[in-house]
Amino acid sequence: MNRYLQDNFAPVHDELTAFDLEVTGRIPDHLDGRYLRIGPNPATDPGAGYHWFLGEGMVHGVRLGDGRAQWYRNRYVQPQGDDFPPNTNVFEHSGRTLAVVEAGGVPYELTHNLDTVGPCDLGTVTGGYTAHPHEDPATGELHAISYNWARGNLVDYSVVGLDGRVREQVEIEVTGSPMIHDCAITERYLVVYDLPVTFDLGMVAGEAPRPLQATDRLIDAALRTGTPSRLPYSWDADYPARIGLLPRDGSGGGVRWFEIDQCYVFHTLNAYEDGTDVVIDVVRHDRMFATDFTGPNEGPAYLTRFTIDTVAGTVREHRFDEHSQEFPRYDERLTGRRHRFGYAAGVVAAGVRTGDSVLKHDVVAGTTTSRSLGAGREVSEFCFVPSAPDSAEDEGVLMGYVYDLAVDRSSLVLLDAETLEDVAAVHLPGRVPAGFHGNWAPTGG
């Protein structure tokens, strides 16, 4: 039985709407908006070979305002034609609610109440968009790296303006055809990951993962299939690992690459410049999709700092602690700027699922605080929401869905970001399955 179809990974099929939800604790008065999160939720039985990343997208949202939890809704993202329904991230930009996925899929616009409007291409982004755009707090623009398994060794850096349209796009040549789930920005650079999880043509053709013999016939067949039935990426032990810096102002002409030890990175915490160094905090996996081809199950992952010395051309690597974790978040008012605090979900069962702990990292002091939410509870990604536009870096709340096995239901949990103590819990009418990314969408934001 596929582990990603069991327990809290199992899909839910009912689309629910509930009003005036029960709340434990007190919802802060300043919270006026929606907490949105998306994840894969197969509409039909996908079979034993199902990969977690390929389930249809379902969005779960809670509307907070006037100290109340006004509604909860969960809705499938309804695809048009042969589109793959986005399942990886959901956020608000330029007055639109957007659901996104990587590797060639276009964003989908949703209504305020999470019903599907349809594809929203943002203008022209070659080969589709990304699951992880990063908003520059100084400009409000979205910066992203997009990749597509049909594009070979080319990926695209794009900038989406305040009008919701692409205003700039730069083509970047990488070593092969890597899976680039995330990127990062600093004030002067785009950070690009060129790492050893790469397109595996044999998997598209229904063959065993590497090694493979690429032929024109297989390439033609793969390009005709659209979205593959299996995730066509696997670990390539012969592929070099490197981090690239692309000047955002267009100076210098291209990417400067820096070699690192082989690893894989799904998610960046944040990145910033420190003199001539570039500091990048990530969750680092030793490898990915090397033995398990149904989901990210290759052992523990750790918060790690890469410090690029742009003068010497070298990279230093430092692991912060021994907590296995994923889904790192931070105060996004500091995107591309020096940060002190980061938050993550503790991961158990050899990297298969999140546990009951929320982690807070102080990367200046080098300490980590772990808050257990209780046995039988399973956390998800927690995002940070400041108390006010000018509040301190950890002055605010963390919010995320938590599944409680004892009642087989989920809650939207709010924690004090400074202490990790309980603030409030919004009790939902059903279960929110283990999923991917969520964001706070403030009213009028």
ABEGO torsion letter per residue (X at the ends): XBAAABEAABBBABBBBBBGBBBBEBBBAABBEBBBBBBBBBABBAEAABBAAABBBBBBBBBBEGGBBABBBBBBBBBBEABBBBAABBBBBGGBBBBBBBGGBBBBBBBAAGBBAEBBAGEBBBGEBBABBBBBAAAGBBBBBBBBAAAEABBBBBBBBAAGBBABBBBBBBABBBBBABBBBBAABBBBBBBABBBBAAAAAGBBBOBBBBBAAAAAAAAAAEBBABBABBBBAABBBBBBBBBAAGBGGBBBBBBBBBBBBABBABBBBBEABBBBBBBBBABBGAABAAEBBAEBBBBBBBBBBAAAGBBBBBBABABBBBGBBBBAAABGBBBABBBBBBBBGGGABBBABBBBBBAAAGBBBBBBAEBGBBBBBBBBBBABAABBAABEBBBBBBBBAAAGBBBBBBBBAAAGBBABBBBBABBBBBBBBBBBBBBGX
